[in-house]
Amino acid sequence: MFDLLGWVPIVPLLGFLLLVFYGRRLSNFHVAWIGAGSVGISAVLVALLGFEFLQGPMAPYRLTLGSWIVSGDLSIPFGFYLDALSLTMLFVVTGVGFLIHLYAAEFMEEDADYARFFAYMNLFVAAMLVLVLADSLLLLYLGWEGVGLGSYLLIGFWYQNPTNGYAARKAFVMTRIGDTALALGLFLLFTELHTLDIQSLMGRVQSQWTTGAVLPIVAAALILGGAVGKSAQLPLQTWLPDAMAGPTPVSALIHAATMVTAGVYLIARTHALFVLAPPVQGAVALIGAVTLLMAGCSGLVQTDIKRILAYSTISQIGYMFLALGVGAWSAAVFHLLTHAFFKALLFLAAGAVIFSFHHEHDIFRMGGLRKAMPLAFWSFVIGSAALTALPFTSGFYSKHEILLAAYETSPILWGAGCLGALITGIYSFRLVFVVFFGKPAREIERKIGGRMSIPLVLLSVLALCGGLLQIPLESVFPALPEPTSRHASSFISFITLAAPILGAAIAVLFYLTGTFSAPHVIELQWTRRISRLFLTGWDLDAIYGAVLIRPFKILAALNKDDVFDKLYRGIAWLSLQLHRLASATQTGRIRWYASSMAWGAVVVIAIGLLS
């Protein structure tokens, strides 16, 4: 059975190739069968592999398909590695990915580039599967770059609008910054440890490097740079809200099942290196804590339904980074799993609303949809409850585990996480109450069909019960120490539980019952500036524009004639003149050549005598 592992990424890749070469000749029906069906086949294969893996001793399995690169000391096979961590990721990518593909079959049905859309989606999924299955960091990097290419193609799918093209380029460039850091990290690791095989590399890291040494700190920092870019964490998070330019199924795939989770997976996979670099691991926790608060605050004031969810994704990935930074590796992966369920649900439910309102995104132009769209309403309620981490939802179990682990490391980090949970409760249920309660702002234009409804139902079940699906990760990660005090742990658990409930209660008072007026609070003089700051994502784009982009443009304008090109043109001109001078000596006259040879002989003899 495990020999089928190679087909998991190959089948979506074959779907991509079929749609690229034959997509225009196929009907939408056949395109959807190839696009969604290929991912569905991979999901079935993963389910079979997972059942056999979990029934056995859960020993890692390695499949080598062939030799990829052999050069000197570098030998990279094209191989896949299956363990509890990669199996968890496979369930997320193929399972949630298939539901998103099924949903997209109806959502994108009227698009003229239906086949191109599914080709890009299949390529994106195939690249992510290579990333999580790779047994070497170089093969992982291949999938990593493939995911970056897929994100560029999908975010800018509607390229006729220049804004979409800009958003795609922004995502591509900002993630390339992190990718460059990751590439440097791979160079360093291979130079020092002479392998890129992940398991061998982690073994050599532990045996040859010591905790707190310079090399592990530098290597871990470079890998963190790559993770920050891909997972949209501070300071490289500004591309993700703009990535909402892509179709809604793309947003669901990027935010829930694939791209933004890649950085979390990378750090978890190389956790042995981060353990040897305490300053960098502390930086991971700090980045996560600050990012989850900043993104949560921005989510409070957004009016675009997808941008609210985008900022919530940045915030929830921040929780995963917080868990990684405090050594709660299993909790981070667990939250990655549950987040995939409820975030895919929320994006697809948002897509149902957008679909019914003919691509309307402003939540204040909706309202009163509770009865008109009951499935979307209940999907939003369940998804928001899980996002907020209300009790008995999947998000509660994973986030609660993260916050308790954070408290054992630093009460400050725990406090930041609890404050973030309160903020999450406010913006999540603000979204629900504004869109689905109150007076109807307008009539819906069309209703969703079965292909969009089925994924919403299944994801609703997973968002509620997904906390029961945690795969044991003890064979991959070390266990956390027991809490230092049971009494303190009980009190902290109570506060951790109360924070999201309090946030939801605040949303009820402001946006459901009208006890307090949110517009009145926002219009206060001291809150207006804060609201604007949150709305613009803390003005980070403006700061980057002033500090990095504008000076670069000024330098480019000053050097528009390119000083370096003048230097090269000067060398070319000098070569041309020397050529002409040499050519002048080639007259074709025998007497000239004979006399030149004679004079040359005289000069050579004279030099010999004088020396």
N, C-alpha and C positions, 0 to 999 in steps of 0.2 A: 504493500500500500504506500509506504513512504517513497517508493520510486516515482510516484505520481507528483511529488512535490514540484518538480521542474515545470510541470504544466500549469501551475497556478498563475505565474506571470505570463507564460507563453500564450495562453488562450486569449486574454485581452489584447496582447500584442498582435496576434493573428487577426483579431477583430479590427484593430486599427488598420492593418495592411489591406484587408479586404475593402474597408470603407474608403480608404484613400484611393485605391486603384479602380474600384468598381461602384463606389457609392452613388455617382450620378446616374448610373444605369438602373439602380434599384429603386423600388417604391419605398415610401415611408414605412410601410409595414415590415418589409424585409430589413430595412436599415435598423429599425427598432429591435428586431429579433437578433440581429448580429451584435448591435451595440450593447443592449441590456443582457442578451442571452450569453454573450461571452463572459461577462462579469458574473452572471448567475452560475455558469458552469464552474468558474473559479471558486465561488462561494460554496457550491456543493462539494468540490474537492477538499476545500478547507474543513468543512464539517466532517467529512469522512476521516481526514487526517487527524483532526482534533479529537474525534471519538477514539481512534486507535491510540493516539498519544496519551490521552488522559486515562485510558484504561490500563496502560502499561506502567512501567517504572518512571515514566516521564524523563527518560534519559535523552540528552541532545542527539540529534540526527544530522549528519552532514552528507550532502549529495554533491558530487563533483561531476559537472557536465563536460568538462574538457579544460584544456590549458588555454589561458587567455593571453598573458604576457609573460615572456621569459627573456630576461636581459640581465646578464651578470648575476649579481646577488638577488635581483628581483625576480620572483617567480609567483605569478598571480593566477591561480586557477579560476575558472568560471564555476563557482560553487555556491550552494545555498546551505544555510544553517537553521535548523528548526529546534527551538526550545520553548519554554513557557512564555518568554517575553515576545518572541517573534510570532508565536501562535496567537497571542492576544491581539497583536497588531493585524494579523491576517484576518481574524474575525471582524475587526473594525473595518478594514479597508474593503474586503469583499462583501461582507454582510450588509453594512450600511451603504457601501458603494452601490450594490445591486439595487437596493430600495430607491436610491437617488436616481439611478438610471431608469428604473421603471417609471418613476414619477416624471422624469424628463421626457419620456416617450410621448406623454400627453401635453406637457407644458410647452414643449418646443415644436409641436406638430405643425403649426402654421408657418414656421420659419422656413425661408427659402433655402437656407444652408443646413438643413436637417442632418444630412450625411456628414458634413464637415464637423458639425457639433459633436456627434457621437464618436467620430474618429479621434478628435482631440480628447474627449472624455476617456476613451479606451487607452490612449497613449498615457494619459495622466495616471490612471490606475495601474497600468503595467509598470511604469517607472516607480511608483510608490511600493509596489510589491517587490521589485528588485531591491529597493532600498532596505526594506525591513528583513528580507531573507538573506542578504549578502553576508558571506562568511569572511570577507575582507573589507577593509576601509576603502580601498580603491574601487571595488565593485559597488559599495555603498555610495561612494561619491558619484559614480555613473548614474545610479538611480536618483541621487540628490539633484544632479544637474538636469536630469530628465523631468523631474517634478517642476523645477524652475522653468524649463521650456514650456511644459504643459500649462503652467499657471499663466504665463505670458500669452499663450494662444487663446486660452479660455477667458481670461479677464478682458482681453481686447477682441473678443469674438465678434461683437457688433462694431467693427472697425470703421464703419462709415461715419460714426460720430467721433470727432477728434478727441473729445474728453475721454472716451473709452480707450483710445490708443495711448493717451497720456498716462492713464491709470495703469495700463499694462506695462508701459516702459518704466514707470516709477517702481512698480513691484519688482520688475526684472533687475533694475539697477541697484535698488536698495538690498535685495537679497544677494546680489553679486558681491556686495561689500563683505557680507558674512561668509560667502562661499570662498572668497579670497583668503580670509583668515583661516578657514578650515583647511584649504589646500596647503597653506604654510604649515599648519599643524601636522598634516600627513607627511610633508617633507621632513620635518623635524623628527617625528617618530620613526620613520624609516631610516634616516641617517644615524640615529642613535641606537635603535634596537633591531634594525635589519630585517624587519618583517612588517607586513600590514595585515596579516591574518589576525582577526579580532581576538580570538581566544588565545593564540600564542602571544600576541602583543600584550594582552592584559596580564598574562603570566609573567612575561619578562618585565613589565612595569613593576609588578609587586616584588620580584626577586632582585632586580638590579637598581631600582631607584628607592630613595628613602623619603619619608614624609617631610614635606616642607622644603625639599631641595629645589633648586632653580629650574631644572629641566621639566619636572612634572608640572610645576606652576605655569611655566611658559606654554607647554603643550596643552594643558587644560584650558588656559585662557584663550588660546587660538581656537580650540574646539568650541568653547563657549561662544566665541564670536560668530561662528557658523550657526550655532543653535539659536542665538538671539535674532539673527536675520531671518531665518526660515520660520521661526515661531512667533515673529512679530512682537518682540519684547524690547523694552527700553534699551538703547535709544533708536532702534530700527523698526519701530512699530507703525510708523505713519503710513506705510503702504497699504495696510490691511483694510482700513475703512474705505479707501478709494477703490479697493478691489471689488467693491459692490457694483462696479460698472458692468460686471459680467452677468449673465443670466442667473436667476435664482438657484437652479440646480448646481451651477458652478460654485456659487457661494456656499451652498450646503456641503459640497464635496471638499472644498478647500478648508472650510472651518471645522468640519465635524470628523471627516474620515481620513484625510490625507495630509496636505502640505504643512499646516501649522503644528501638527503633532510630531513632525519629523525631528525638530530640535529636541523635544522632550525624549523621544526614542533614542537619539544619538547620545545624549548625556546619560540616560539610563544604561545604554549598552556599554558605555565606557566608564561606568561608575567607579571601577577600581582605580582609574587614573585620577578622578576627582577626589577620592578619599586621600590620596597622597598629596593633594594640593589644597589644604584647608582654606587659604585666603580666597582661592577661586570658588570653592564650594560655598563659602560664605557670601561671595559676590552673587552667586546664583540665587541664593535665598533673598538677598537684598533686592536684586533686580526684580524678582518675582513679586515681592511685597510692594515695592514702589509702583510697579506696572499695574498690578491689580487695583490699586487705589486710584491711580491716574485714569485708567480706562473706565473704571466704575463711575467716577465723577463725570467723565465725558458722556457716558451713557445716560446720565440723569436728564440731560437737556436736549438730546437729539430729537428731531422730528421725523427723520427718514426711518421707516420701519426696519430696513436692512442695516442701516448704520448703527442703530441701537444694538442689534444682535452682533454686529461686527465688534463693537467695543466690549460687549459682554464676552466674546471669544478671547480677546486680548486679556481681559481680566481673568478668565478661567484658566488660560494657559499660564498666567501669572501664579495662580494657585499651584499648578503643577511644578513650576520652577521653584516655588517656595518649598514644596515637599522634597524635591531633589536636593535643594540646598541644605536642608536639615537632615538629610540621610534617610528620609521616608520614601525609599525607592518604590516599594510596592504600592504605597498610597498614591504616588504620582501616576503610576500606570493604571491603577484602579480608577482614578478620576479621569484619566484620558479615555478609558472605556465608557464610563457613564456619561461623560461629556459628549461623546460621539452620538449617543442615543438621544439625549434631550436637545442638543444643539441642531442635529439634523432635523428633528421633529419641529423645532421652532422655525428654522429656515423654510422648511417645506410648507408649514402652516402659513407663514408670511407670504410664501409664493402663491398659495391658494387665494389669499386675500388680494394680492397684486394681480393675479390672473383674473379674478372676478371683477376687478375695477379697471381693467385694461391698463395695467402697468402704473397705477397710482401708488406712490410711496409715502406720501405725507399722512401721518397717523391722524392729524387733526382735520383731514378731509374725509375721514371714514366715520366710525362711530355707530353704535347700535346694531352691530352685526351678530349679536348673540343668537337671535332667532333665525336670521337669514342664512347664517353659515354655522350651524351647530357643531359640525365635525371640526372645522377650523377653530371654533371657540374652545371646545374641550381639549383639542390638541395644544392650544396656547396655554390653557390653565394647567394642564399636566406638565408641559414643557417648562413653564415658568416656575411651577412648584419645585421641579427637580433642579432647575438652574439656581433657584433661591436656596435650595437645600432644606426644604421643609421636611419634617419627619415622615418616614415610610416611603420616601421617593429614592431613586437611585443616587441622585446627587447628594442626598443627606449622608449616606454611609461613607462615600469617598471623601467629601469635604470635611466631615467631622473627624475622620481619621487624620487628615492633613493638619487640621488646626490643633489637635491634641499633640501630635508629634512636634509641631512648631513650638508649642508651649514648653516642652521639655528642653528645647534648645535655647529659646529666647522669648520671654513674655512680651517683648516689644513686637516681635514678628507675629506672635499669636494675636496681639491687639490689632495689628494692621489687618490680619486675616479676618478677624471678627468685624471690624469696621467695614471691610470690603463686603462681607456677607450681608450686613445691614443695608449698604448701598445697593447691592444686587437685588435685595427684596424690594426696594423702592422702585428702581427703574424697570424691573421685570413686570411688576403688577401695575405700574403706571401704563405700560404698553397694553396690558390686557384690558384695563378699565377704559382707557381712551378709545381703543379700537372697537371693543365689543359691548360697551355699556353706553348709557346716555341716549340721546335722540339720534335716529339714523340721519346721517348727513346726505346720503344719496342711495339710490337703488343699485343693487349689484347687476352687472351687465350679463354675466354668464355663470353657470355653475360648473364645478369640477366633476370629472368622471371617475370611473373605477380605478384607472391606472394611477391617479393622483390620490385617491381615497385610501387604497390598500396600504401604501407605505405609511400614511398618517396613522392608521389604526395600529399597525404592527409596531411602529416607533413609539406610540403612546404606551403600549404594553411594556416595551423595553425601558422606557423612561421611568415607569413606575417600578418595575420588577428587576431592572437590570443590575441592581445591587447584589442580586443572588448569583450572578454569573461570573464572579471573580475567579480567575484561574490562579491556582496556587503558584506563587513565584519564589518559594523558599529555596528552590534549587538554583535560582539566578542571583538573588540579592541576600545580603546578611539580614538577620532579624533585628528589629529595633529593641533597645533595652526596655525593661519594665518601667512604668511611671514611678517617680521617686516617692510620691505620697498619694495614697488612695483618697484621703480627704480632699487634698488640693485638686486631684483629678476629678472628683465628683463636682466640686464647685465650678471648675473650669468647663466641664462638660455642660453644666447648666447654662453658663454664660454663652458658650458656643452654640447651644441649641436655641437660646433666646434671641440672639442677634438677627438671624434672618426672619424670624417671626415678627420681631419689632419692625423691621424694614417693611414687611408686607402690611403691617398694621398702619404704618405711616402712609403708605400708598392708598390704603382704604380711606383714611381721613382726608387726604388731599384730592384724590381723583375719583372716588366712588361716592362717598356720602356728601362731599363738599363742605365738611366741617371747617376746613381751612382752604383758602384760595391760593392755588399754586401760581396763577398769573400775577396776583397781587404781590406775593413774596418775590417773584422774579423781577418785578418792576421796581423794587426798592433800589435806592441809589447804590447801596453797597453790594447788593447781590447782582445788579445788572452787569457789572464788569466781570464778576466771577462767572456768571452764566455764559458770557461771551467767550471767556477764556476756556471754559469746559467745552463749549460748542465747537471751537476751532481746534480741539485736541491739544490744549495747553500751548497753542501757537508754536508748536515745534516745527511745523513746515516753514513758518515765517522766520524762525530762528535759523534753521538750516539754510534758508534762502539768503539771509543776510550774512551769515558767517562763512558759508561754503560756496553756494552757487553764484551769488553776485560777484564776489572777488574773482572766482574762476572766469566768469564772463568778461570782467574787466581786463584780466590778464590776456584772455584770448583776443579781445579787441585790440589791445596794445601790440600784440604779437601777430596781428592778422597777416603780415607779410612773412612771418615765420623766419626768425633769425637763423635757426638751424638749417632750414632749407637753403638760405643764402650761403652758408658755409659749404654745404654739399654741392651747390651750384658752382661755387668758386673752385672746388676741387675738380669738378667736371670740366670747367673752363681751362684750368691749368693743364689737365691731361690732354685736352684737345690741342692746346698750343704746342705742347711737347710732341704730340703726334705730328702736327704740321711741320715742326722743325726737323724731326726725323725723316719725314716724307721728302723734305727738300733735298736731302742727301741722296735720294734714289733717282738719279738722272738718267740711268740707262746707258751712260757712256763708259766704255771699257777703260779709256785712259784715266778717267776720274777715279774709277774703282782701283786701278793699279797704283796710281799715285797715293791714294788714301791708304792702301795697304802698306806701301813703302814708308810713308810718313808714320803710320801706326807702328811699324816694326822699329823705326828709329826711336820713337818715344818709349817703347817698351824696353829696348836695349839700354837707352839712357837712364831710365829709372832703375834698371838692374845694376848698372855700373855705379850710379850714385848711391845706391843703398848698400 
